[in-house]
Every structure is written in structure tokens, then in C-alpha cells.
Amino acid sequence: MNTHQKLMTNWRWWLCSLLFVATTVNYLDRQVLSLTYEEFIKPEFHWTDDNYGTITAFFSIFYAICCLFAGKFVDWMGTKKGYLISIGVWSAGACMHAACGWATAHLTGVGSVEAMRAVEIGSNAALAISTTSVYLFLLCRGILALGEAGNFPAAIKVTAEYFPKKDRAFATSIFNAGASVGALAAPLCIPPLAKALGWEWAFIIIGALGFIWMFFWAFMYDKPENSKRVNEAELEYIHQDDAAEAAEKAALASEKSIPMLKCFSYRQTWAFIVGKFFTDGVWWFFLFWAPSYFSNQFHAPATSGLGQALIFTLYAIVTVVSIGGGYLPKIFVDKKGMNPYNGRMLAMLIFAFFPIAALFAQPLGMRFDTPWWPAILIGLAAAGHQAWSANLFSTIGDMFPKSTIATVTGIGAMAGGVGSMFIQKAAGKLFTYAENAGSAFTFLGFEGKPAGYFIMFCFCGIAYLVAWSIMKGLVPKYKPIKA
């Protein structure tokens, strides 16, 4: 056996590294807009925060809708073609953003991007430019969301094809780390590109990374049994669970699946819906609005060294702190003897207190006139979300039969998308109104736009405790559903 292992190839880990790169590019592409909005796109297209909120709200809900069908698409097309099409679509959508300026100038009859920038703020021409450009960006964000929805279903399918069960969690954690790396790399590379070459080139260069990835994927991927780079020893290692999985599939086939409409008759489904609806939008709010917040409140634009350091620090805290999200319930179950559901709910209650840190971000930031307190506290709040989310998804497996897990997951994803849409749109409208109202708009000692930010932070801070309380009220005790 030892000799067998020494002779075994390790092509599966090379493919895992490709999945990691794809997930990194995935997160880079979706962050270009938030990191170029305040300094470049907002003044060029005469946008308000309401316009930006409309675009981020649309991306949230459309991405959630696409996620419902992405897995079936990848299964239908096959892993190789499905992944190529997905990343090709989202890379094309990412690059298309760069043409929005040129297209807006010509569609509005302004003639050039330079003339568009010079249009008087508040004029009819400025309104035409903002309206036209919003629709163009909505189109591009829709294409980006459509393609990006295929990343995780395809990546998970590759790990199932190339890794035995005992290695899949580790392989998944490796490629999923690309999300954190993408979030950390974005502020270091996107603003400098936009400042040096123009915001259009930031979209083009980051978007083009996906096309480069496609070349490597087309060259490197084949099913294990067809790959010339996988020898017999590695193939045997990959397929070591085949007999057990066949028996499991047979048992699953005999298990009745709960119809989607019937799922809504269970309190357990509504508990998951509530958990996603109230909290998913908080994560997207921090992701989309943090760069704008630091620029507006502390004059730390994303192109400045301070702005880049703030965003990097925020996501570094998220990456490090959220790692413990999966370990805490294990401690409760293994050492305290709790059943998995109760252990998870206790862990979620603990993590629900983390976002309360966001309540102090604005007061401490303004009190000490520094953006570092908000960066650290928002980072802790966002880390709490990641830990909460990991456990929230696991509650489905605790309460529902395997045959229904995917159905309930899809329902929850839609609920999260709807909740995020409301939060993004509400934030945009609130910030625009607060900025226009100035000192006439107050909230707990803050005036104007700072008051608007504090209102949003207050919602983000208590959303998890509200969600947990409703979930606990709906399902007070562990009660699994049988098909």
C-alpha cells in the first residue's frame, strides 16, 4: 500500500488549485464596481446612492434566482463545458462594464465620455445620462450574476468527481478560501488599476483573468477515468467510496422527496427562510457599501493607501475570525453531549452577538475621528455573519431528509436574495435622502448622511438576534422531518 501511494499521481490537487483561482476571480469581479463607484463611476454618470442601491439590489436578487438553476445547468452540460460556459459568461459580463461609458455617451447624444463628465449636475442631460447608464450597468450585472451562479455548483461537482469523501471537506475549504483571498486582494489591485489606467481598464483586466483561466481549464480538466495525468493508483484512490456511494444512492432513491410546496407547510422551512431573509443582506451591504462609507465619512477613498488598508483589514478580520464558525458546535456536541441541532443553535446565538459591534462603528469612528474603529468593528460583524451562515446551512441537514436538502436550500437562497434586495435598495434611498436633507435629517445625535449610515448599522447589528429569536420560536426543540 505504501508503494502504491508513492507511485500515485496528485492531479486532483492541481485541479483543486484551479477551483481556488476561479473562486478568487469570482470575488474580484463582483467587487470592481464597489471599489470604483465613489471616485470614478458616481461622478462620471451623475449617479446618486439610490442609483447604486438599485444596481446592487438587482444583482442580489438575480444572483439568487440564477443559483436555483445553476446546479441543474452544470449537471446537464457536464463539468467541463458547464464550468467553461459559466466563467466565460461572467468574464464577458465583467468586461462589458467598461463599455457603459461609451454606450451611454452615444445613446444620450452627448457624443463623448469627456462631454458627459462636463454635463451640469441636476440638468436634464445629467438625468438622461444617469438613467441610461443605470440600465446598461443592470444589463452587465445581470450577465455577471448569471455566470457567477455556476461557480460553486461546478466546483463542488469537481470535488465530488476527484476526491473521496474523507478529502472533500478539505478540498472544498481550499477552493472556498478563494472568496477570502479575492476579498483581500481586491482593494490592493483594483483601485490602483482604476487610478492608473481608468476605471474601464479595471473591469477589463480583472474580467480577462477569467478568460485566461478558461485556457488552463480546457487543457487540464477531464473526468478522472479519461485523464492522461491520473494514473491507476490515483484513480483507485479517487473511487475508493464508489461501492458505499452506490448503496447510499440506492437508499436515497427509495427515500421520498418532499414536494416544494409542501415544504412551506413546515415550521422548519420557515425558520431557515427567516434566518436567510434577515441576515444575507447584511453581508452584501458591507461588501457593496464599505468602500463608499470610508470614502464619504473619513475621506479615505479606495485609491488611497489608507482606503486600501481599511478594506484589507476588514476582510482579514473576517477571514481569521470566521474560521471558528464550524468548530464551536462540534465542541458543544462532542464535549457537552448536545444534539447537533441544539449545539448549532447555541453557536448561532453566540455568533448573533458579533454583529452588535456594528452599532459602535459610527459612534467610535466619529468620536475619535478615525476610520480604524469602524473597519475593525465592521470586520467583526461580518465575521459573525460568515460563522452564522455556515451553521445556518447545516441546520437543513439536521431537520430535513437528504432527498429534500437541495429544495430547502434553494428556497432559502431565494429568501436571502429577496432580503438583500430590500436592504440594498433601502440603503441607497436612505443615503440619497439623508445627504439631500443635510442637518434636517437626524438620528440619535447624527445628522445627514452619517445619520443614514448609523441607521443601517443599527439594523445590521440587531438583525441576527431578531432572526435567531424568530427561528427559536418556530422550532424551539430539535424535531426532524421525515419524508
C-alpha positions in Angstrom: 0.0 0.0 0.0 2.9 2.4 0.9 4.5 1.7 -2.5 1.1 2.2 -4.2 0.8 5.6 -2.6 4.3 6.7 -3.5 3.5 5.9 -7.2 0.2 7.7 -7.0 -0.2 10.9 -9.1 -1.7 14.0 -7.4 -3.5 15.6 -10.4 -6.6 16.2 -8.2 -4.8 18.8 -6.2 -3.8 20.7 -9.3 -7.5 20.9 -10.3 -8.3 22.0 -6.7 -5.9 24.9 -7.2 -7.7 25.8 -10.4 -11.0 25.9 -8.4 -9.3 28.2 -5.8 -8.2 30.6 -8.6 -11.7 30.6 -10.2 -13.3 31.4 -6.8 -10.8 34.2 -6.3 -11.6 35.7 -9.7 -15.3 35.3 -8.9 -15.0 37.6 -5.9 -12.6 40.0 -7.6 -15.1 40.5 -10.5 -18.0 41.3 -8.2 -16.0 43.9 -6.2 -14.8 46.1 -9.1 -18.0 48.1 -9.0 -18.0 48.8 -5.3 -14.3 49.9 -5.3 -14.7 52.2 -8.3 -18.1 53.6 -7.6 -17.4 56.5 -5.3 -14.4 58.1 -7.1 -15.0 57.2 -10.7 -18.4 55.9 -11.7 -20.6 58.1 -9.4 -19.3 61.5 -10.7 -19.0 60.3 -14.3 -22.6 59.1 -14.7 -24.1 61.6 -12.2 -25.4 58.8 -10.0 -27.0 59.0 -6.6 -26.7 56.4 -3.9 -30.2 55.4 -4.9 -29.0 54.5 -8.4 -26.2 52.4 -6.9 -28.6 50.8 -4.5 -30.9 49.8 -7.4 -27.9 48.1 -9.1 -26.7 46.2 -6.1 -30.3 45.2 -5.2 -30.8 43.8 -8.7 -27.5 41.9 -8.6 -28.5 40.3 -5.2 -31.9 39.1 -6.3 -30.9 38.0 -9.8 -27.9 36.1 -8.5 -30.2 34.2 -6.1 -32.6 33.3 -8.9 -29.8 32.1 -11.1 -28.4 29.9 -8.2 -31.7 27.9 -8.2 -30.9 26.7 -11.8 -27.1 26.8 -12.0 -26.6 23.3 -10.5 -29.0 21.7 -12.9 -27.3 23.5 -15.8 -23.8 22.2 -14.8 -25.2 18.7 -14.4 -26.8 19.0 -17.9 -23.8 20.4 -19.7 -21.2 18.3 -17.8 -18.5 19.6 -15.6 -16.0 20.7 -18.3 -18.4 22.6 -20.6 -20.6 23.8 -17.7 -17.7 25.5 -15.9 -16.3 26.9 -19.1 -19.6 28.5 -20.0 -20.2 29.8 -16.5 -16.8 31.6 -16.2 -17.0 32.7 -19.9 -20.3 34.4 -19.3 -19.3 36.1 -16.1 -16.0 37.2 -17.5 -17.7 38.7 -20.6 -20.2 40.4 -18.3 -17.4 41.8 -16.2 -15.6 43.2 -19.2 -18.8 44.7 -20.7 -19.0 47.1 -17.8 -16.1 49.0 -19.4 -18.3 49.9 -22.5 -21.0 51.5 -20.4 -19.4 55.0 -20.6 -19.0 54.9 -24.4 -22.5 53.4 -24.9 -24.2 56.0 -22.5 -22.5 58.9 -24.3 -23.7 57.7 -27.7 -27.2 56.7 -26.6 -27.8 60.1 -25.0 -26.4 62.0 -27.9 -23.7 63.7 -25.7 -21.1 62.4 -28.1 -18.1 61.5 -25.9 -17.3 60.4 -22.4 -15.4 63.7 -21.8 -18.5 65.7 -22.7 -20.7 63.5 -20.5 -18.5 64.3 -17.5 -18.8 68.0 -18.1 -22.6 68.0 -18.1 -24.1 70.2 -15.4 -25.2 68.3 -12.3 -29.0 68.3 -11.9 -29.7 69.1 -15.5 -32.0 67.1 -17.8 -28.9 65.9 -19.6 -27.4 64.6 -16.3 -30.7 62.8 -15.6 -30.7 61.2 -19.0 -27.1 60.1 -18.5 -27.7 58.6 -15.1 -30.9 56.8 -16.2 -29.3 55.3 -19.4 -26.1 54.2 -17.6 -28.1 52.5 -14.8 -29.9 50.4 -17.3 -26.6 49.5 -19.0 -25.0 48.6 -15.7 -28.0 46.5 -14.8 -27.6 44.5 -18.0 -23.9 43.9 -17.3 -24.5 43.0 -13.6 -27.2 40.6 -14.8 -24.8 38.8 -17.1 -22.2 38.7 -14.3 -24.7 37.2 -11.9 -25.8 34.6 -14.4 -22.3 33.3 -14.9 -21.1 33.6 -11.3 -24.0 31.5 -10.1 -22.4 28.5 -11.7 -19.1 28.7 -9.9 -19.9 26.9 -6.6 -22.1 24.2 -8.1 -19.4 23.4 -10.7 -16.6 23.5 -8.1 -18.4 21.2 -5.7 -19.1 18.8 -8.6 -15.4 18.7 -9.4 -14.5 17.8 -5.8 -17.1 15.0 -5.8 -15.6 13.7 -9.0 -11.9 13.9 -8.0 -11.9 13.4 -4.2 -13.0 10.5 -1.9 -15.4 11.5 0.8 -12.7 11.9 3.5 -10.9 14.6 1.5 -13.9 16.5 0.1 -14.4 18.9 3.0 -10.7 19.8 3.0 -10.7 20.3 -0.8 -13.8 22.4 -0.5 -12.2 24.6 2.2 -9.2 25.2 -0.1 -11.2 26.4 -3.1 -13.7 28.3 -0.9 -10.7 30.2 0.6 -10.6 31.9 -2.8 -13.5 34.0 -1.6 -11.5 35.4 1.2 -8.4 35.9 -0.9 -10.4 37.7 -3.5 -11.9 40.0 -0.9 -8.4 40.7 0.4 -6.8 41.2 -3.0 -9.5 43.4 -4.4 -8.6 46.7 -2.5 -4.9 46.1 -3.3 -5.2 45.8 -7.0 -8.5 47.3 -8.3 -8.2 50.9 -7.1 -4.6 51.3 -8.3 -5.6 49.9 -11.7 -8.6 52.3 -11.9 -6.4 55.3 -10.9 -3.5 54.5 -13.3 -5.4 53.3 -16.4 -9.1 54.4 -15.8 -12.0 52.5 -14.2 -12.8 50.8 -17.5 -9.5 49.0 -17.6 -10.0 47.8 -14.0 -13.1 45.9 -15.3 -11.3 44.7 -18.4 -8.2 43.4 -16.8 -9.9 41.7 -13.8 -12.6 40.3 -16.2 -9.9 39.0 -18.6 -8.4 36.8 -15.8 -11.4 34.5 -16.3 -10.6 34.0 -20.0 -7.0 33.1 -19.0 -8.4 30.6 -16.5 -10.6 29.0 -19.2 -7.5 28.1 -21.2 -6.0 26.2 -18.3 -9.3 24.5 -17.5 -9.8 23.3 -21.1 -6.3 22.0 -21.2 -6.2 20.4 -17.7 -9.6 19.0 -16.9 -11.0 15.6 -18.0 -13.0 13.2 -15.9 -10.6 11.1 -13.8 -11.1 7.9 -15.8 -10.3 9.8 -19.0 -7.4 12.0 -17.8 -3.9 11.1 -19.0 -2.5 12.7 -15.9 -4.3 10.4 -13.5 -2.6 7.1 -13.1 -4.2 3.9 -11.9 -3.2 4.3 -8.3 -4.8 7.8 -8.1 -7.9 6.6 -9.9 -8.2 3.8 -7.3 -7.8 6.3 -4.5 -10.5 8.6 -6.0 -13.0 5.8 -6.5 -12.5 4.2 -3.1 -16.0 5.2 -2.0 -17.8 4.0 -5.1 -19.4 0.9 -3.6 -20.6 2.8 -0.4 -21.9 5.7 -2.5 -23.8 3.4 -4.8 -25.5 1.9 -1.7 -26.2 5.4 -0.4 -27.7 6.5 -3.7 -29.9 3.4 -3.7 -31.1 4.2 -0.2 -31.7 7.8 -1.2 -33.7 6.8 -4.3 -36.1 4.8 -2.1 -36.5 7.8 0.2 -39.4 10.0 -0.8 -38.7 13.6 -1.6 -40.9 16.3 -0.1 -42.6 18.4 -2.8 -41.5 22.1 -2.8 -45.0 23.5 -2.0 -45.3 21.0 0.9 -42.0 22.3 2.3 -43.7 25.6 3.1 -46.1 23.8 5.5 -43.3 23.1 7.9 -42.1 25.5 10.6 -38.5 24.2 10.0 -38.6 25.6 6.4 -39.8 29.0 7.7 -37.1 29.0 10.3 -34.5 28.7 7.6 -36.2 31.3 5.4 -36.2 33.8 8.3 -32.5 33.1 9.0 -31.6 33.8 5.4 -34.0 36.7 4.8 -32.9 38.8 7.8 -29.1 38.2 7.5 -27.9 37.6 3.9 -28.4 41.3 3.0 -26.2 42.4 5.9 -23.2 40.7 4.3 -23.9 42.1 0.9 -24.5 45.6 2.5 -21.0 45.5 4.0 -19.5 44.1 0.8 -21.0 46.8 -1.5 -21.1 49.9 0.7 -18.0 49.7 2.9 -15.6 51.4 0.4 -18.2 54.2 -0.1 -18.6 54.6 3.6 -14.9 55.0 4.3 -14.6 57.5 1.4 -17.6 59.6 2.5 -17.1 59.6 6.2 -13.4 59.6 6.6 -12.1 60.9 3.3 -10.3 57.6 2.7 -11.1 56.8 -1.0 -10.3 53.3 -2.2 -7.4 54.6 -4.4 -5.6 55.9 -1.3 -3.3 53.8 0.8 -5.5 54.3 3.8 -8.6 53.2 2.0 -6.9 50.1 0.7 -5.6 49.2 4.2 -9.0 49.7 5.7 -10.8 47.3 3.3 -7.9 44.8 3.6 -8.0 44.9 7.4 -11.8 44.4 7.4 -11.7 41.3 5.3 -8.6 40.0 7.1 -10.6 40.0 10.3 -13.5 38.2 8.5 -11.1 35.5 7.2 -9.4 34.8 10.5 -12.3 35.1 13.0 -14.9 33.2 10.9 -12.7 30.1 10.8 -14.0 29.2 14.3 -17.6 29.1 13.0 -17.6 25.4 12.2 -15.7 24.3 15.4 -17.9 25.7 18.1 -20.9 23.5 17.5 -18.6 20.5 17.4 -17.4 21.4 20.9 -21.0 21.6 22.2 -21.9 18.3 20.6 -18.7 16.3 21.5 -17.9 17.7 24.9 -21.3 18.9 26.2 -23.3 16.0 24.7 -25.8 18.2 23.0 -27.7 17.0 19.9 -26.3 18.6 16.7 -29.3 21.0 16.2 -29.2 22.4 19.7 -25.5 22.7 19.6 -25.7 24.6 16.3 -28.5 26.9 17.6 -26.4 27.8 20.7 -23.4 28.5 18.4 -25.6 30.7 16.2 -26.8 32.6 19.3 -23.2 33.4 20.2 -22.4 34.5 16.7 -25.6 36.6 16.6 -23.9 38.9 19.2 -20.9 39.6 16.9 -22.8 42.0 14.6 -23.7 44.1 17.5 -20.2 45.5 17.1 -21.5 47.4 14.1 -23.6 49.6 16.4 -20.4 51.1 17.8 -18.7 51.6 14.4 -20.2 55.0 13.7 -20.1 56.5 17.2 -16.5 55.4 17.9 -15.3 56.4 14.4 -16.7 59.9 14.7 -15.8 60.3 18.4 -12.1 59.6 17.8 -12.1 60.8 14.2 -10.6 57.6 12.9 -11.8 55.0 10.4 -9.9 52.2 12.1 -12.6 51.6 14.7 -15.3 51.2 12.0 -13.0 48.9 10.0 -12.3 46.6 12.9 -15.9 46.6 14.2 -17.4 46.0 10.8 -14.9 43.2 10.3 -16.1 41.5 13.5 -19.7 41.9 12.5 -19.0 40.5 9.0 -17.0 37.6 10.6 -20.0 36.9 12.7 -22.2 36.6 9.6 -19.8 34.1 8.0 -19.8 31.9 11.1 -23.6 32.3 11.4 -24.2 31.4 7.8 -22.1 28.2 7.9 -24.1 26.9 10.8 -27.4 28.1 9.3 -26.9 26.0 6.2 -26.1 23.0 8.5 -29.5 23.2 10.2 -31.1 22.0 7.0 -29.3 18.6 7.3 -30.3 18.5 10.9 -34.0 18.9 10.2 -34.7 17.6 6.7 -34.2 14.2 4.9 -31.3 14.2 2.3 -33.8 14.0 -0.5 -35.1 17.5 0.3 -32.0 19.3 1.3 -31.4 20.9 -2.1 -35.0 22.0 -2.3 -34.9 23.8 1.0 -31.5 25.3 0.3 -32.9 26.8 -2.9 -35.9 28.2 -1.1 -33.5 29.8 1.5 -31.3 31.2 -1.2 -34.3 33.0 -2.8 -35.3 34.3 0.6 -31.8 35.6 1.2 -31.8 37.3 -2.2 -35.1 39.0 -1.6 -33.9 40.2 1.8 -30.7 41.5 0.3 -32.6 43.3 -2.5 -34.7 45.2 0.1 -31.6 46.2 2.2 -29.6 47.4 -0.8 -32.5 49.4 -2.2 -33.4 50.8 1.2 -29.8 51.8 1.9 -29.5 53.6 -1.5 -32.7 55.6 -1.0 -31.9 56.4 2.7 -28.4 57.7 1.9 -29.6 59.8 -1.0 -32.4 61.3 1.1 -30.2 61.9 4.1 -27.5 63.6 2.0 -30.0 65.9 0.4 -31.7 66.7 3.7 -28.5 67.5 5.5 -28.9 68.7 9.1 -32.7 68.5 8.8 -32.3 64.7 9.0 -31.2 63.5 12.4 -30.9 60.1 14.2 -29.5 59.7 17.7 -27.2 62.6 17.5 -26.0 62.2 13.9 -27.1 64.5 11.0 -27.4 64.0 7.3 -25.6 61.1 5.7 -23.8 60.0 8.9 -27.3 59.5 10.4 -28.3 57.3 7.4 -25.2 55.1 7.9 -25.9 54.8 11.6 -29.5 53.7 10.9 -28.2 50.9 8.6 -25.6 49.8 11.1 -28.3 49.6 13.8 -30.3 47.3 11.6 -27.3 45.2 10.7 -26.4 44.9 14.4 -29.7 43.5 15.6 -30.8 41.5 12.6 -29.2 38.3 13.7 -30.7 38.3 17.2 -34.1 39.1 15.7 -33.7 36.2 13.2 -32.5 33.8 15.9 -35.4 34.6 18.2 -37.9 34.0 15.4 -36.2 30.8 14.4 -36.2 29.6 18.0 -39.9 30.5 18.3 -40.7 28.5 15.2 -38.6 25.4 16.1 -38.0 25.5 19.9 -36.8 21.9 20.0 -35.0 19.5 17.7 -37.7 18.0 15.5 -36.5 16.3 12.3 -38.9 15.9 9.4 -39.4 12.5 7.8 -40.5 12.2 4.2 
